[in-house]
Amino acid sequence: MARFRDDNYVNWLKTTESLLALREGLRPFLENETETYHNCLRNKLDTCTKEAICQTKCDGKQWQKKIPECKVCTPWRIQILANHSAKGYGVYWKNCLPHLWPKEKWEVAKVYMPQGHRDHNCYEQFDIAALLNLMGHCTHFRTFVKDQPINKVINVRNCVMHSPDLTVLKSDLEQHLAKIKEFARLLDQHAHELKTLPDEIDTICQTVDKALMPTAQAAGPEKEEDALFQKFQEMEQEALKEKIEYLTQRCEEDQKGVKDEVQGIWDFLAKNGDLREKMVPQMEQLQRRVEQHERQINVLNERVDQLEDKVIKGEDRDPVFSGGALRYKNHVFELAREKGWEEPVFTETLEMHGYRGLLEVHGHKFIGQQVCQNKKQAHQEVAKAALPHLQILADFSVQKPHQTVFPPSIASEGSQYFYGRVTVVLVKEVCEKGHAQRQEATEAAYGKLALLFGADEAKSGSLQKDLVVQHFGRRGFPLPSEVCTEGPDGKFDCMLEVSGPFTFHDKEGSTKKKQAEQQAAKSALQQLSGVLGWTPTGENYKGDLKEKLEALGLGQPSYDVTEGGERDSTEAGTSIKRGEPIRIKVVRQNLQRADTDRPLEAADWSPSRVTGGASQPKPAMKESPSQQEPTSASVEALGSRFYGSVTVLLDTELQDESGESGEGRLLEAEAVEAAEAVEAAEAVEAAYRTLAQHFGLHTSEAGCWRAVVRGHFEKWGYPLPLEHLRRRPNETVYCSLKLCGSFTFRDQEGSTKKKQAEQQAAKSALQQLSGVLGWTPTGENYKGDLKEKLEALGLGQPSYDVTEEGERDSTVTLPDPTPAGSCDTSLPLEGASAQCFKEQPIPAELNPEQLKPAQLKPEQLKPEQLKPAELKPEQLKPAQLNPEQLKPAQLKPEPAKPAAAAPGSNTAEASPPPGHRKQARVQFEEVDRLLVLWGLLPPTVTCEKCSMEQRFRVRVRVKLDKYTFHSPGTSSSKKEASRKAFHAFALAAGICPPGADETRSTQEVKQFFAKRSLPSPKEAFGEKEKAFSCSLSDVSCSLEYEGQGSSEEEARQAASLDALTKLGSLFSAVGPSGVGGPPDGADERLSDLLRSIGQAPPTCFATAQQHRASLQLQFTGYTMDQQSSTNRRQAQNYLCERILKMLAIDTEASSSGSLRNSLDDWFKRRKLPQPSFQGLTEPLGVRVTFSAPLSCSSPEWEDSWAGAEKSLAQELSRRFTINQQEGTPAGARPNL
């Protein structure tokens, strides 16, 4: 969410939450002191007055003009004013009901508050501003705190609430929090709850920071992170409710600028859909208050106009216009539009005593009967005189059915009209299936679309497609995209997709902006009635349009209003201006496949048809001139378009027809079938044929399925399949293919909204992986379907990325160079499963000629098929031999090149290299690059081992349905029994951690159910011999438990054991004995336990797969030099510090004293030879030689293979680099 990346918005939230915390801390103090103050006022009055009841029901609203004399309320008013700092000025009597002063303390307190609190009568309904004004204006509180600290906090509140964009700068945040804390410190001796307020404010800031911390940096279990973020969202909603309540009060106070702030909060919520849904009730109430306020202002303006008319022309001068003088001219315009006449033209002539009006309408001219003082009155007078004649004329005229010509701008005074337009972003699909011919399917689809958009007017000889294109073109709507496919039965299907912005105009105009928006919404509803399913129910067209769009999951409409003279030159009901070019986007029906040079099949959903791989640009193809010409296939909406991509981590094996495998069916993915064959080559080809079918690939040549699939994967940057040949007991050979790694799919069409772009990318992935995932179209929630299918297979979550038009890259990710079926011992691709393939070796009886080189053992390969590393020296060419293997005649003199020195070391004078020995291949590219860069090369430094550990996280979900929990033991009271029951349930459900405060468990459990909109458990008490027990009945909820392990099975058993251990306390009374126990079989024991109490078995799903990279280096006779012209001891300490840092030894925590002692102790404990230090004379310095193993791992578990490798490289960099701040002595050589 973009708003969480705005530091100023986060600062605004922190300040608002701190003010809310202050309000909560003041509650006990103000509740007590307002009661005390109310009693003091009562004691100052005589007995008869303080017990009397006001019979006239005095209302403060009536006191704004004149304060009446009341025997009961007047003494109270005098005492209240005596303690008011304003002394009569700025006292809002309308806040309160004076006749309730003798009984209600808050009715008295509201006199000291700003206006807007008339309907509030308890502490929860007052905001912090009202409470601070109460303390500032009532002299009773001056004994506790002075005015200045109160005013500072009031200023903080005003700065926060008056921020139009909900932002607070970092510097302002620090000042605001300091003022709040200082106020709490001054008052904490009287309000003891404020003593902890500074710490509470710090906790709020920490909670917000932790909740918004990126997942990769956040510490703690995922459940704790979710709880923090949920708590933060609740804080955010409370802050926004406070802002909306403040704006509502400002509407009542009639303050300037409130309309702009209301629009600002609407814009903010429009950008954040998650908040908009939750703030709908508050915002609707605010909007009603704003509209009511506008209606009141309009009434007042009309009354002012009437009074001005009376003052200008006098009561006797023109009795014709004693009422509203602006209505007659408007009636003339309305009548002309209703009857389809041209716009009336008002003019005037100047005479000796004023102006005489002239009117020309529908070919008739009218001259005013009176001379008026100004043009406005002259126009109204002639309009009044013409109206009766025009009404008679209208009864005999014929109304034009459709008037599409916009009226010209109206220049006369009092005749300004507003014209509204509304833009709606639609996404609609229309599909027709099972037609014998392609054109028939297309016409049927366009006919259905024409009915939906009201473009079904019959024209002889016209095709439905032409009618729709003309209808959309006249109105500037985005033309539909068309896709026709041929099914296996030879029938044709046609799908039309309409997407983009649709703009509708109000053609009649209105005298008010709000009415113009209503008219535009009405026009949209009328033209989209078939799409939205709308039928007229009232005149709230904006509300109907919003409701219909929300029901279809579409975005909110956007409105724009222009005055009569400011309208653009667009056609009625269109969104394309006259003369503006329309950009055409062609959807080609016959794409060519690069590898076969033939048209794709109609049902082909390969990436060349729908989407791409990692970057996946469109394949370069030669187009015929006819293909390059723009057609009327679709119109791309003007403006930005977004293109989505989704990356899926696969780990899937394709097996044979029988589904049997040496290690059984894989748990982490659903296997698909491949035919078995006696010959290995046929088995490989059969496996690739099945894979090609799942990806929608076709070929007409037999025996080339492998080439087609691999060419397709290389083209789109997919990881190549891994081939594995196995032999069954019946002596047949079969091949299985494994797909592992990241597969990226793109939406090539683009969308006008980011969310829709992600949906299109998910749709593309599902269509291409339908055979692998077992997906069939069920609806339009493609993201949900993809997530559900991946979870069902135990795979990780997909990752989405959206780019705007013009930002998409044009690079293609290179495929993995490892040949399929190779037996390389390198680590698997990113995202690969930890479960390894247990291959049975193919016996020598199988003809090696039938196998490919990658499937043969080295001794079965010919010399030309072997890699240089596998050849004997006599088989190598001179260019392939090491220097020590070459003969003198084969050596070529080359100039010596200095080797890259290790950080802080001098490798030029290192000890002579020992004999050549085999080195383990470094399998991490970034680590390998660093080792070469630092000069850590054989023979002095060898890589002994590289490994990648994997950790799986699995959740087990237990669903309880109307379960009754009987709390063990008894208590002396019902309250204690209830508390113990809720505490036991909270611990078992994982709602509260072990050791949590028992007194808070009840509240935590109820909040747990409330946040999930579930009914809270019902309490039932039992009593026996004055001992109470409590049972919780009708418990219906889902509980989740997480486990970790090196495999999914191990993680699942760990999660099941955790659930079994915690739930054992709930079910021990009725469940089987022996809950808990070893991890093996925990899932079965949990299922048995749930079945024994009548509950459904648990479900489990994988939540994450994490990696940790490790590296082990062996230093042998490694030499490091440090030059120092002043102090050799300092150089020696520097070298010791470097070695200790390389070995990850904390020198500060060491108890050995000196760095040299710490280094010697480490070598002694591991029984390694001590490092040898010797002084250097030229240049002056110290040299150290040592031999030791070095192990390094990534500090944290990472979510991807690449992330773990990067973390390992960063850890190595941290160990092997040192800077001046870490203690490099003066004169030392610079280091990496």
Sequence and secondary structure as in RCSB ss.txt:
>XXXX:A:sequence
MARFRDDNYVNWLKTTESLLALREGLRPFLENETETYHNCLRNKLDTCTKEAICQTKCDGKQWQKKIPECKVCTP
WRIQILANHSAKGYGVYWKNCLPHLWPKEKWEVAKVYMPQGHRDHNCYEQFDIAALLNLMGHCTHFRTFVKDQPI
NKVINVRNCVMHSPDLTVLKSDLEQHLAKIKEFARLLDQHAHELKTLPDEIDTICQTVDKALMPTAQAAGPEKEE
DALFQKFQEMEQEALKEKIEYLTQRCEEDQKGVKDEVQGIWDFLAKNGDLREKMVPQMEQLQRRVEQHERQINVL
NERVDQLEDKVIKGEDRDPVFSGGALRYKNHVFELAREKGWEEPVFTETLEMHGYRGLLEVHGHKFIGQQVCQNK
KQAHQEVAKAALPHLQILADFSVQKPHQTVFPPSIASEGSQYFYGRVTVVLVKEVCEKGHAQRQEATEAAYGKLA
LLFGADEAKSGSLQKDLVVQHFGRRGFPLPSEVCTEGPDGKFDCMLEVSGPFTFHDKEGSTKKKQAEQQAAKSAL
QQLSGVLGWTPTGENYKGDLKEKLEALGLGQPSYDVTEGGERDSTEAGTSIKRGEPIRIKVVRQNLQRADTDRPL
EAADWSPSRVTGGASQPKPAMKESPSQQEPTSASVEALGSRFYGSVTVLLDTELQDESGESGEGRLLEAEAVEAA
EAVEAAEAVEAAYRTLAQHFGLHTSEAGCWRAVVRGHFEKWGYPLPLEHLRRRPNETVYCSLKLCGSFTFRDQEG
STKKKQAEQQAAKSALQQLSGVLGWTPTGENYKGDLKEKLEALGLGQPSYDVTEEGERDSTVTLPDPTPAGSCDT
SLPLEGASAQCFKEQPIPAELNPEQLKPAQLKPEQLKPEQLKPAELKPEQLKPAQLNPEQLKPAQLKPEPAKPAA
AAPGSNTAEASPPPGHRKQARVQFEEVDRLLVLWGLLPPTVTCEKCSMEQRFRVRVRVKLDKYTFHSPGTSSSKK
EASRKAFHAFALAAGICPPGADETRSTQEVKQFFAKRSLPSPKEAFGEKEKAFSCSLSDVSCSLEYEGQGSSEEE
ARQAASLDALTKLGSLFSAVGPSGVGGPPDGADERLSDLLRSIGQAPPTCFATAQQHRASLQLQFTGYTMDQQSS
TNRRQAQNYLCERILKMLAIDTEASSSGSLRNSLDDWFKRRKLPQPSFQGLTEPLGVRVTFSAPLSCSSPEWEDS
WAGAEKSLAQELSRRFTINQQEGTPAGARPNL
>XXXX:A:secstr
 GGGG HHHHHHHHHHHHHHHHHHHHHHHHHHHHHHHHHHHHHHS HHHHH   SS   GGGGTT     TTHHH
HHHHHHHTBTTTTTT  GGGS GGGTTT HHHHHGGGS SS TT  SGGG  HHHHHHHHHHBGGGGGT  HHHH
HHHHHHHHHHHT TT    HHHHHHHHHHHHHHHHHHTTT GGGGGHHHHHHHHHHHHHHHTS TTT  S HHHH
HHHHHHHHHHHHHHHHHHHHHHHHHHHHT TTHHHHHHHHHHHHHH HHHHHHTHHHHHHHHHHHHHHHHHHHHH
HHHHHHHHHHHHHHHHH GGGSS TTHHHHHHHHHHHHHT    EEEEEEETTEEEEEEEETTEEEE SS BSSH
HHHHHHHHHHHHHHHHHHHHTS   S   S      STT   EEEEEEEEEEEEEEEEEESSHHHHHHHHHHHHH
HHTT     TT  HHHHHHHHHHHHT    EEEEEE TTS EEEEEEEEEEEEEE SS BSSHHHHHHHHHHHHH
HHTHHHHT    SS HHHHHHHHHHHTT    EEEEEEGGG  SB TT SSBTT    EE   S  B TTT SB 
 TT  STTTS  SSS         HHHHS  SSEE  SS  EEEEEEEEEEEEEEETT   TT S SSS  EEE 
 BSSHHHHHHHHHHHHHHHTT   SSTT HHHHHHHHHHHHT    EEEEEE TTS EEEEEEEEEEEEEE SS 
BSSHHHHHHHHHHHHHHHTHHHHT    SS HHHHHHHHHHHTT    EEEEEETT           S TT    
S   TT  S         TTS GGGS GGGS GGGS GGGS GGGS GGGS GGGS GGGS GGG          
  TT  GGG     S         HHHHHHHHHHT  TTTEEEEEEEEEEEEEEEEEEEEEEEEEE SS BSSHH
HHHHHHHHHHHHHHTSS TT  GGGHHHHHHHHHHHTT    EEEEEEETTEEEEEEEEEEEEEEEEEEESSHHH
HHHHHHHHHHHHHHHHHTTTS S  S  STTHHHHHHHHHHHTT    EEEEEEEEEEEEEEEEEEEEEEEEE S
S HHHHHHHHHHHHHHHTT  SSS SSSSHHHHHHHHHHHTT    EEEEETTTTEEEEEEEEEEEEE SS BSS
HHHHHHHHHHHHHHHH   GGGT  TT     
